[in-house]
Amino acid sequence: MLRLISQISLAWLVVQSCGLVLMFSLHRTDLISRLWFAYWTGMTGAALIVSRSLTYALLRRMRDAGLNLRSVAVVGRGSHCQQVVRSIQAARASGFRVSAAFDLFPSAERSISNTPLFDKFTEFSDFVRTENLQEIWLALPLSEESMISRCLQEFRDDLVNIRFLPDVSSLALFDSSVIDLIGVPAINLVASPLSSHALLKKEIFDRLFAIAALFCVAPLMVSVAVAVKLSSPGPVFFSQKRKGADGQVFKIYKFRTMRVHACEPGVVKQASRNDPRITPVGAFLRRTSLDELPQFLNVLRGDMSIVGPRPHAIEHDEIYRTIVDGYIHRYRIKPGITGWAQVNGYRGETDRVEKMQKRVEHDLYYLRNWSFGLDMKIVLATVVRGFTHRNAY
């Protein structure tokens, strides 16, 4: 229900934002009262949420009562078979009900939450026909071609829908998804786990949040810029090339925290505790993460996101991509100002491979489990816990 409400709210805000942009671009804002527009947006948005929520609740009650349901028989193997059955049972409002399961390699557990579990195909097929089941879902790996063919052959003369839910868990880096690619169904094994729709929502949120944040922290950024300029000779901003989404190189901006010094070409030395290169002002900025504020400009430019895996120096990318499993896949989406790894304490110097491995594990978890709600959770955690951390120096 919360997911439904958030989706409706976001969609309605996008519609209203587009309307505002159109009115401003046509210079017709004088025709509509701003107060009236705000009231209308709030009331119609609330009406949409209430009507959709009531429809959802009514449909769920009907299906809990056994109405408007389609009976499903699942053909699978081992844990994937059980996972599909449990997923159907958990999605109570989906309109599907598990009535039987045929497991090629059943475990000692002879039933799955009171669902009849068969290990003989003839008994299973007889049950499907006797109970007049409407759906057969094949939750099988691609290697089980013979069983897939057997099911298609067995039920070729029955009015039953047969759907294929392939088990590609041993092949896919992220949770697999099926898309329409030039009119042909394709299974994503290694691809960005975020759909284009999800990326659009994330992009809209990023730009709006960055505008609001820059408006709020502009006086603070001016003060920090003055302090940096007075702390030591050199520019106010530090810029460095990093990799963004799909490995595209961009310049990341920070407030300068170190004294200007010469670096060996192709060598990037990480800041360490009591690093003599760091100025007193820079130490405070790094400890409070205020040096990261200019990255809201990177978000506005489209180089970064508010939430995502933190980008590392390109020289470090070349080192870690070969020794940390899954490292390069952090760049399936835009890097972020904050991230799941950072709010869980994995930030600062990575002087051991194990530290980077943990950071990457959290980044990949974020990719696999992304949702607008998770982004909000990370943003709130960043604000509530503050920007300081013992690993920041």
SULMO-V813096 format. One record per pair of residues at least 12 apart in sequence whose C-alpha atoms are under 6 Angstrom apart, sorted by the first residue. I is the first residue (numbers start at 1). J is the second residue. D is the distance in whole Angstrom. If there is no record, write none. Layout:
# SULMO-V813096
i,j,d
I,J,D
I,J,D
This chain:
# SULMO-V813096
i,j,d
60,93,5
69,95,5
69,96,5
70,96,5
71,97,5
71,98,6
71,99,6
71,133,5
71,134,5
72,97,6
72,98,5
72,99,6
72,135,5
72,136,6
73,99,6
73,100,5
73,101,5
73,136,5
74,101,5
74,136,6
74,137,5
75,101,6
75,102,5
75,138,5
75,139,6
76,103,5
76,139,4
76,140,5
77,103,5
77,104,5
77,105,6
78,105,6
78,106,6
81,139,6
100,115,6
100,116,5
101,117,5
102,117,6
102,118,5
102,119,6
103,119,6
134,160,5
135,160,5
135,161,5
135,162,6
136,162,5
137,162,6
137,163,5
137,164,6
138,164,5
138,165,6
139,165,5
139,166,5
140,166,5
140,167,5
141,166,5
141,167,4
172,189,4
173,190,6
174,368,6
176,188,5
176,189,6
192,332,5
206,305,6
206,306,6
207,300,6
210,296,5
236,255,6
236,256,6
237,254,6
237,255,5
237,256,5
238,253,6
238,254,5
238,255,6
238,256,5
239,252,5
239,253,5
240,252,6
242,313,6
242,314,6
244,334,5
244,335,6
245,331,5
245,332,6
245,333,5
245,334,4
246,331,6
246,332,6
253,294,6
253,295,6
254,291,5
254,292,5
254,294,5
255,291,5
257,278,6
257,282,4
258,277,5
258,278,4
258,279,6
259,277,6
273,393,6
286,393,6
287,388,6
287,392,5
287,393,6
288,387,5
288,388,5
289,387,6
304,334,5
304,335,5
304,336,6
305,334,6
305,335,6
305,336,5
306,336,5
306,337,5
307,336,4
307,337,6
307,338,5
307,339,5
308,335,5
308,336,4
308,339,5
309,335,5
309,336,5
309,339,6
309,363,6
310,335,5
310,336,5
311,335,6
324,357,6
327,360,6
341,359,5
341,362,5
346,359,6
348,391,5
348,392,5
